[in-house]
Amino acid sequence: MNLFAQRMIMDAHREERLYLQNPVKFNRNQLYLPLGVMIGGLLANGNGPESFKMEIAEERNEHFPNFHTHVDDYLQYAPIATVYTMDAYGYKARHDFVNRSAILLKGELLLSGIVFASKSTFHNLRPDGSTYNSFPSGHTAQAFAAATFLTEEYGSTYKWMPYVAYAAASSVGGLRMANNRHYISDVLMGAGIGILTMKLAYWTHHFKWNKKRHLNEN
């Protein structure tokens, strides 16, 4: 085997190790945004007729009372689909398929538990009067968790990716209000929960899968 071929194999092994083992370290500064947004959601969750969330709902009902779309039902998952599609087409994500999927599953389970518990605890009526599970917005939480997932996997490689990811997530939150399904308070709380739960999933992942393969390559 010539020297060039040996070098190519060594570079491939080095790249694979980075693909498999690249943990995300806890950063206290990254808590400020999700916690701040969640606090904003709590502060905006007043039920008085002159409260901030009621004023926004009234503006919606006045200017486009018949607006309705299902785009938010699909857009909330778009960043997750983007990660797996890009990786399948050779745009390598930060983590390998198994560890990446384990992180995603952990984040989704944590997200679902917190959203369900919060909806049951607050028991807030939706702006359209349909059900008492308005606070927080599950769609928005899912969208921001997915945006965080996409950002963690591709944000360091493509600096523009976080802007696209969180713009899509913000659009979901806006559409939930435009559809008269949620108040601004629900959306803010959902956004904070989504970011925080996916961050926690990354911070607590120990990369137990594919570890044997990694050690063998060394």
Contacts in CASP RR format, 6 or more apart in sequence:
PFRMAT RR
TARGET T0000
AUTHOR 0000-0000-0000
METHOD contacts of the structure
MODEL  1
MNLFAQRMIMDAHREERLYLQNPVKFNRNQLYLPLGVMIGGLLANGNGPE
SFKMEIAEERNEHFPNFHTHVDDYLQYAPIATVYTMDAYGYKARHDFVNR
SAILLKGELLLSGIVFASKSTFHNLRPDGSTYNSFPSGHTAQAFAAATFL
TEEYGSTYKWMPYVAYAAASSVGGLRMANNRHYISDVLMGAGIGILTMKL
AYWTHHFKWNKKRHLNEN
13 217 0 8 1.000
15 92 0 8 1.000
16 217 0 8 1.000
17 214 0 8 1.000
17 217 0 8 1.000
17 218 0 8 1.000
19 92 0 8 1.000
19 93 0 8 1.000
19 94 0 8 1.000
19 95 0 8 1.000
19 96 0 8 1.000
20 95 0 8 1.000
20 96 0 8 1.000
20 99 0 8 1.000
20 207 0 8 1.000
20 210 0 8 1.000
20 213 0 8 1.000
20 214 0 8 1.000
21 207 0 8 1.000
21 211 0 8 1.000
21 214 0 8 1.000
22 94 0 8 1.000
22 95 0 8 1.000
23 202 0 8 1.000
23 205 0 8 1.000
23 206 0 8 1.000
23 207 0 8 1.000
24 152 0 8 1.000
24 202 0 8 1.000
24 203 0 8 1.000
24 205 0 8 1.000
25 203 0 8 1.000
26 203 0 8 1.000
30 199 0 8 1.000
31 196 0 8 1.000
33 192 0 8 1.000
33 195 0 8 1.000
34 191 0 8 1.000
34 192 0 8 1.000
34 193 0 8 1.000
34 194 0 8 1.000
34 195 0 8 1.000
34 196 0 8 1.000
34 199 0 8 1.000
35 192 0 8 1.000
35 196 0 8 1.000
36 192 0 8 1.000
37 188 0 8 1.000
37 189 0 8 1.000
37 191 0 8 1.000
37 192 0 8 1.000
37 195 0 8 1.000
38 188 0 8 1.000
38 189 0 8 1.000
38 190 0 8 1.000
38 192 0 8 1.000
38 193 0 8 1.000
38 196 0 8 1.000
40 185 0 8 1.000
40 188 0 8 1.000
40 189 0 8 1.000
41 136 0 8 1.000
41 184 0 8 1.000
41 185 0 8 1.000
41 186 0 8 1.000
41 188 0 8 1.000
41 189 0 8 1.000
42 185 0 8 1.000
42 189 0 8 1.000
44 51 0 8 1.000
44 52 0 8 1.000
44 53 0 8 1.000
44 183 0 8 1.000
44 184 0 8 1.000
44 185 0 8 1.000
44 188 0 8 1.000
45 53 0 8 1.000
45 122 0 8 1.000
45 124 0 8 1.000
45 135 0 8 1.000
45 183 0 8 1.000
45 185 0 8 1.000
45 186 0 8 1.000
45 189 0 8 1.000
46 52 0 8 1.000
46 53 0 8 1.000
46 54 0 8 1.000
46 185 0 8 1.000
47 54 0 8 1.000
47 124 0 8 1.000
48 54 0 8 1.000
52 184 0 8 1.000
52 185 0 8 1.000
53 183 0 8 1.000
53 184 0 8 1.000
53 185 0 8 1.000
54 183 0 8 1.000
56 177 0 8 1.000
56 183 0 8 1.000
56 184 0 8 1.000
57 127 0 8 1.000
57 177 0 8 1.000
57 180 0 8 1.000
57 183 0 8 1.000
60 67 0 8 1.000
60 127 0 8 1.000
60 177 0 8 1.000
60 178 0 8 1.000
60 180 0 8 1.000
61 180 0 8 1.000
64 178 0 8 1.000
67 178 0 8 1.000
67 179 0 8 1.000
67 180 0 8 1.000
68 179 0 8 1.000
69 175 0 8 1.000
69 178 0 8 1.000
69 179 0 8 1.000
71 175 0 8 1.000
72 139 0 8 1.000
72 143 0 8 1.000
72 171 0 8 1.000
72 172 0 8 1.000
72 173 0 8 1.000
72 174 0 8 1.000
72 175 0 8 1.000
72 176 0 8 1.000
72 179 0 8 1.000
73 139 0 8 1.000
75 143 0 8 1.000
75 168 0 8 1.000
75 171 0 8 1.000
75 172 0 8 1.000
75 175 0 8 1.000
76 139 0 8 1.000
76 140 0 8 1.000
76 142 0 8 1.000
76 143 0 8 1.000
76 146 0 8 1.000
76 169 0 8 1.000
76 172 0 8 1.000
77 142 0 8 1.000
77 146 0 8 1.000
78 146 0 8 1.000
78 168 0 8 1.000
79 143 0 8 1.000
79 146 0 8 1.000
79 147 0 8 1.000
79 149 0 8 1.000
79 150 0 8 1.000
79 165 0 8 1.000
79 168 0 8 1.000
79 169 0 8 1.000
80 104 0 8 1.000
80 146 0 8 1.000
80 149 0 8 1.000
80 150 0 8 1.000
82 150 0 8 1.000
83 93 0 8 1.000
83 100 0 8 1.000
83 149 0 8 1.000
83 150 0 8 1.000
83 153 0 8 1.000
83 154 0 8 1.000
86 93 0 8 1.000
86 154 0 8 1.000
87 93 0 8 1.000
87 97 0 8 1.000
87 153 0 8 1.000
91 154 0 8 1.000
91 157 0 8 1.000
93 100 0 8 1.000
93 153 0 8 1.000
93 154 0 8 1.000
94 100 0 8 1.000
94 152 0 8 1.000
94 153 0 8 1.000
94 154 0 8 1.000
94 156 0 8 1.000
94 157 0 8 1.000
95 103 0 8 1.000
95 153 0 8 1.000
96 210 0 8 1.000
98 209 0 8 1.000
98 210 0 8 1.000
99 205 0 8 1.000
99 207 0 8 1.000
99 209 0 8 1.000
99 210 0 8 1.000
100 153 0 8 1.000
102 205 0 8 1.000
102 209 0 8 1.000
103 149 0 8 1.000
103 201 0 8 1.000
103 202 0 8 1.000
103 205 0 8 1.000
104 149 0 8 1.000
104 201 0 8 1.000
106 201 0 8 1.000
106 204 0 8 1.000
106 205 0 8 1.000
107 145 0 8 1.000
107 197 0 8 1.000
107 198 0 8 1.000
107 200 0 8 1.000
107 201 0 8 1.000
108 145 0 8 1.000
110 197 0 8 1.000
110 200 0 8 1.000
110 201 0 8 1.000
111 141 0 8 1.000
111 142 0 8 1.000
111 145 0 8 1.000
111 193 0 8 1.000
111 194 0 8 1.000
111 197 0 8 1.000
111 198 0 8 1.000
114 141 0 8 1.000
114 193 0 8 1.000
114 197 0 8 1.000
115 136 0 8 1.000
115 138 0 8 1.000
115 141 0 8 1.000
115 190 0 8 1.000
115 193 0 8 1.000
118 135 0 8 1.000
118 136 0 8 1.000
118 189 0 8 1.000
118 193 0 8 1.000
119 133 0 8 1.000
119 134 0 8 1.000
119 135 0 8 1.000
119 136 0 8 1.000
120 133 0 8 1.000
122 134 0 8 1.000
122 135 0 8 1.000
123 132 0 8 1.000
123 133 0 8 1.000
124 132 0 8 1.000
124 133 0 8 1.000
124 134 0 8 1.000
124 135 0 8 1.000
124 183 0 8 1.000
124 186 0 8 1.000
125 131 0 8 1.000
125 132 0 8 1.000
125 134 0 8 1.000
126 132 0 8 1.000
126 133 0 8 1.000
126 134 0 8 1.000
126 180 0 8 1.000
126 181 0 8 1.000
126 182 0 8 1.000
127 134 0 8 1.000
127 180 0 8 1.000
127 181 0 8 1.000
127 182 0 8 1.000
127 183 0 8 1.000
128 180 0 8 1.000
128 181 0 8 1.000
134 181 0 8 1.000
134 182 0 8 1.000
134 183 0 8 1.000
134 186 0 8 1.000
135 183 0 8 1.000
135 185 0 8 1.000
135 186 0 8 1.000
135 189 0 8 1.000
136 186 0 8 1.000
136 187 0 8 1.000
136 189 0 8 1.000
136 190 0 8 1.000
136 193 0 8 1.000
137 173 0 8 1.000
137 176 0 8 1.000
137 181 0 8 1.000
137 182 0 8 1.000
137 186 0 8 1.000
137 187 0 8 1.000
137 189 0 8 1.000
137 190 0 8 1.000
138 190 0 8 1.000
139 172 0 8 1.000
139 173 0 8 1.000
139 176 0 8 1.000
139 181 0 8 1.000
139 182 0 8 1.000
140 169 0 8 1.000
140 172 0 8 1.000
140 173 0 8 1.000
140 176 0 8 1.000
140 182 0 8 1.000
140 186 0 8 1.000
140 187 0 8 1.000
140 190 0 8 1.000
140 191 0 8 1.000
140 194 0 8 1.000
141 190 0 8 1.000
141 191 0 8 1.000
141 192 0 8 1.000
141 193 0 8 1.000
141 194 0 8 1.000
141 197 0 8 1.000
142 172 0 8 1.000
142 194 0 8 1.000
143 168 0 8 1.000
143 169 0 8 1.000
143 172 0 8 1.000
143 173 0 8 1.000
143 191 0 8 1.000
144 166 0 8 1.000
144 169 0 8 1.000
144 190 0 8 1.000
144 191 0 8 1.000
144 192 0 8 1.000
144 193 0 8 1.000
144 194 0 8 1.000
144 195 0 8 1.000
144 198 0 8 1.000
145 193 0 8 1.000
145 194 0 8 1.000
145 195 0 8 1.000
145 197 0 8 1.000
145 198 0 8 1.000
146 165 0 8 1.000
146 169 0 8 1.000
146 198 0 8 1.000
147 162 0 8 1.000
147 165 0 8 1.000
147 166 0 8 1.000
147 168 0 8 1.000
147 169 0 8 1.000
147 195 0 8 1.000
148 165 0 8 1.000
148 194 0 8 1.000
148 195 0 8 1.000
148 198 0 8 1.000
148 199 0 8 1.000
149 198 0 8 1.000
150 161 0 8 1.000
150 165 0 8 1.000
151 161 0 8 1.000
151 162 0 8 1.000
151 165 0 8 1.000
151 166 0 8 1.000
152 198 0 8 1.000
152 202 0 8 1.000
154 161 0 8 1.000
155 161 0 8 1.000
155 162 0 8 1.000
169 191 0 8 1.000
170 191 0 8 1.000
173 182 0 8 1.000
173 187 0 8 1.000
173 191 0 8 1.000
174 187 0 8 1.000
176 182 0 8 1.000
176 186 0 8 1.000
176 187 0 8 1.000
177 183 0 8 1.000
177 184 0 8 1.000
177 187 0 8 1.000
END
